[in-house]
Amino acid sequence: MTRMRRVAGLLLVTAALAACSGDPDLDLTVRTAVAGGDVAVEYTLANRSDAPMVVYDGGWTDPQQPGWSRGPVEVSVRDDGVIELSQRIIHPCQTPDTSDCGGAREPTVRIRGSVLEPGASRSDSFRVPLEVEPDHPASAQRTPISMGGRTVVFCIGFTEVTDDNPPAADGLYPPASPQTILCGEPFRLP
């Protein structure tokens, strides 16, 4: 009986490892530099998988508030003190408690995303002032901080396109959209 349990356990481990091999395979390369009073970030994202991916790379908008938009990059101060520069779903409206969204049952705020086809890659760049007001957590908003001497990381959100999760025709995705987060290597600013 013990031998049968070992064989069954080994088969389960093998099946789990095989399931992991189908995970989306995206490569993220990040280059950073301090230029004047800004942090310049350039990144390349390459889709090495067999499936198209939606990459949340365009910032927030609200179809019910024409002209309103919010950055393509959000700045968050993590609990461990690392400053995250991100293009991903990190927004109060993504939680079941929509009180930060005006109490709307279904928030109208959407994040822009674009499809990255299998085998394709995309490069982009942005600049963030060294002296910045974080977007997250809410307690840090309106309090300027300096990123000089701090550890910073860039993260981007994405999801695999499937029959159950097709790309949005208008390129806008609700805050509760599925997401996997990919981060570059943390770097320390001078």
Residue pairs with C-beta under 8 A, 6 or more apart in sequence:
24 47
24 49
24 51
24 53
24 158
24 160
24 180
25 47
25 48
25 49
26 45
26 46
26 47
26 48
26 49
26 53
26 116
26 158
26 182
27 44
27 45
27 46
27 48
28 43
28 44
28 45
28 156
28 182
28 183
28 184
29 43
29 44
29 46
29 184
30 41
30 42
30 43
30 154
30 184
30 185
30 187
31 41
31 42
31 43
32 39
32 40
32 41
32 42
32 152
32 154
32 187
33 39
33 40
34 40
34 130
34 189
34 190
35 127
37 129
37 130
37 131
38 127
38 128
38 129
38 130
39 85
39 127
39 128
39 129
39 130
39 147
39 152
39 189
40 125
40 126
40 127
41 85
41 125
41 126
41 127
41 128
41 154
42 123
42 124
42 125
43 123
43 124
43 125
43 154
43 156
43 184
44 121
44 122
44 123
45 55
45 116
45 121
45 122
45 123
45 156
45 182
46 120
46 121
46 122
47 53
47 116
47 117
47 118
47 119
47 120
47 121
48 119
49 118
49 160
50 118
51 118
51 160
51 161
51 162
52 115
52 116
52 117
52 118
52 160
52 161
52 167
53 115
53 116
53 158
53 159
53 160
53 161
54 113
54 114
54 115
54 116
54 158
54 159
54 160
54 161
54 167
54 168
54 173
55 87
55 113
55 114
55 115
55 116
55 122
55 156
55 157
55 158
56 87
56 88
56 89
56 111
56 112
56 113
56 156
56 157
56 158
56 173
56 177
56 179
57 72
57 87
57 112
57 113
57 114
57 122
57 124
57 156
58 72
58 87
58 111
58 112
58 113
58 114
58 171
59 69
59 70
59 71
59 72
59 73
59 87
59 111
59 112
60 69
60 70
60 71
60 91
60 109
60 110
60 111
60 112
61 68
61 69
61 70
61 109
61 110
61 111
61 112
61 172
62 68
62 108
62 109
62 110
63 108
63 110
63 172
64 108
65 108
72 87
72 112
72 126
73 85
73 86
73 87
73 126
73 128
74 85
74 86
74 87
74 88
74 90
74 135
74 136
75 83
75 84
75 85
75 86
75 128
75 132
75 133
75 134
75 135
75 136
76 83
76 84
76 86
76 90
76 134
76 135
76 136
76 137
77 83
77 84
77 134
77 136
77 137
77 140
77 145
78 84
81 150
81 151
82 150
82 151
82 152
82 153
82 186
83 134
83 145
83 147
83 150
83 151
83 152
83 153
84 152
84 153
84 154
84 155
84 183
85 126
85 128
85 152
85 153
85 154
85 155
86 154
86 155
86 156
86 157
87 155
87 156
87 157
88 155
88 156
88 157
88 179
88 181
89 111
89 157
89 173
89 175
89 177
89 179
90 135
90 136
90 157
91 109
91 111
91 175
92 100
92 101
92 138
93 100
93 101
93 107
93 109
93 175
94 175
94 176
98 104
98 105
98 107
100 138
101 107
101 109
106 174
107 174
107 175
109 174
109 175
110 172
110 173
110 174
110 175
111 172
111 173
111 175
111 177
112 171
112 172
112 173
113 167
113 168
113 171
113 172
113 173
113 177
114 122
114 171
115 161
115 167
116 122
116 158
128 147
130 146
130 147
130 148
130 189
131 144
131 145
131 146
131 147
132 144
132 145
132 147
133 140
133 141
133 142
133 143
133 144
133 145
134 140
134 141
134 143
134 145
135 141
147 189
148 189
148 190
149 188
149 189
149 190
150 188
150 189
151 186
151 187
151 188
151 189
152 186
152 187
152 188
152 189
153 183
153 184
153 185
153 186
153 187
154 183
154 184
155 181
155 182
155 183
155 184
156 181
156 182
156 183
157 179
157 180
157 181
157 182
158 179
158 180
158 182
159 165
159 177
159 178
159 179
159 180
160 180
161 167
165 178
